Amino acid sequence: MTGATVRDEASLGCLILALVALGAGLVETAVGAGTRVVPGTAFVAWGLAHLAWAVWLLYRGRIVGAGPALAVSLLAVLAWPALVVLAGKEVGWQDLLRPLPLLAIAVLNLAIAVTLVADLRRARSESVSAGVPAAHRRSAGAYFTCFVVVAAAVAALVTPALAATPAGDSAVPHGEHLILDIPGVHGH
């Protein structure tokens, strides 16, 4: 044996989906937390659903709920532009017009849909060749590399998107939360 093989493509797809769903859930929840009740509730509900699904994926260790998740992700990609149009017409919905969080939400939901379609196609091709064991094993190094690349991509998209949300407006800038303001003590 030349190298360790630890995971198959299905478990890697599950991990990728969990990371992307966590990112989508965080951004959707942050957008919803800073907007009016009607659109905010929709964003928070969508975000909590993504967060719950990500935890469920990590708990089960395999892709679960692929059909409904695919439908929800495609609906999200189509729903966000409609919400932006509504936000432009309704008074008080302008916080939804922030492009970076909405773009991040659309990209993450599209990534979920593409990953689910790829997994469904992989599963279908494996079922067609029934009786032939799946030899889709990856080395530990390839699995780790893929995990790090996906995690970095999600973080690179989610971090600025969170900062651009209404909730991000209220965040304390980095380093300022460590400054103590004690009366009578100056610079010590």
N, C-alpha and C positions, 0 to 999 in steps of 0.2 A: 504494500500500500504506500503510494508516494505522498499522498496528502490527505488530510482529514476532509470528509464530506459530511456536513452537518445538517443541511436544510435542503428542501426541494423548492421548486419554483412556486408552489402553492403557498408555502409558509412565508416565502419572501414577499409574494404579492399581498399576503395578509398584513405583514409588517408595514409595507409601503402604504397600504390603504389606511392603516391605523394612524400613521404619522400624518398623512395628508388630511384625514378626517379631524384629527386633533387641531391642526392648523386652521382648517376651515371653521371648526366649531368656536375656536377662540376669537377669530376675527368677526364672525357673525354675531357672537354674543356681545363683543365690544361695540359693534355698530348699533345693535339693538339697545344696549344699556344707555346710550347717550341720545336717543331720539324719542319722539313722541310715542304715546301709548300704542296706537294702532300699528304703525310699521315696526316699532321697537319690539312689540310682542312677537311679531312674525320672525324677526331676526333672532331674537333670543330663543324662541322655540326651535328654529332651524339649527341654531348653534348647539343647543342642548342635545338635540337629536344626533348631531354629528359627534359630539363628545361621548354620548352614551354608546353609540355604535362603535367608536374607536375602542372604548373600554371593553365592549363585548368581543370585538375582534381579538384584542390582546388576551382576554380571558380564555376564549375558545381555541386560539392558536390556528385557526383556519378561517377562510372567508365564509361568513354567514350573512344571510339576508341580501344576497347579491342582486336579485331581481328588484325588490323594493328600493334598495340603495341606488341602483342604476336609474330607476325612474325618478327618484327624488333629486339626484344630482343633475340629470338633464333638465328637470323642471326648474331647478335653482338657476342653472345657466340661462334659461329663458325668462325666468321671473324677475331677475335683478334689473334688466333693462326696463321692464314694465314698471317696476317700483320707482326707477329713476324718473320716468315720464310722469308718473303720479306725483312724485316729490316736487317736480318743477311746477306743478299746478296747484298744489295744496299749500296753504300757509302753515309754516312751522315744520315742514318736512325737508327743508333745505339741507339739514345735516346728512341726509342720505345721498346728497350729490357729491360727496367726497370720492373722487375717482380711484385713488389707490386702494382703499379697502374693498370697494366694489369689484375692481379688477382682480384683486387677490382672491376674493370669494369666487368669482367666475373661473379663474384659472385653477383653483384648488378643486372645485366641483367638476370641472372638465377633466382634471387629472384622475379623479375618482372614477368618472365614467369610462375613461380610456382604459384604466387598469382593470376595471370590472369586465369590460368587453374582452380584453385580452385574456383574462382568466376564464371567462365563459367559453371562449374559443378553444383555449388549451384543454379545458375539461371535456368539451365536445369531441375534440380530436382524440383524446385518450379513451373516451367511451366507444368511439368508432373502432379503435384498435383494441377491443376488449380481449383479455387474455394475455396481452403483451405487457409485462411490467413497465411502469414508467421509470425511465432512467434519467430523470431531470434532476440530478443532484448537482449542487454547487460546492466548490471548496469553501472552507471556512473564510479564507481570505477574500474570495469573490463576494460572499454573502456580507461580510463586514464592510467591504468597500462600497457595495451597493447601498447598504444601510446608511453609511456616513454621507454619501453623496445625496441621497434623498433627504436625510435629516438636515443637511446644510442648505439644500435648495428650499425646503419648507421654511426653515428659519430665516433665510434671506428674503423670502417673500412675506412671511407673517410679521416679522419684527417691525419693518417700516409701516406695514398696513395697520398694525395695532397702534403705532404712534400717531397715525393720521386719523384715527377714529375720535369721536367726541369723548370717549373714555380716556383716550390718550392725551387729550388736551389737559386733563386734570392730573396727569401723572407728574410726579416729582422728578425733575431732571437728575440724571445720574450724578452721584457724588454729593448732591445737596442734602440728601436725607441723613448724612453723617455729621452735619454741622450742628453743634449744640449751641443754643442761645441761652446762656445762663446769665441772669442779671448780676452785674457787679464783676463779672469775669470777662476780660477782654483778650481774646487771642490766646488763651492758655488751655 
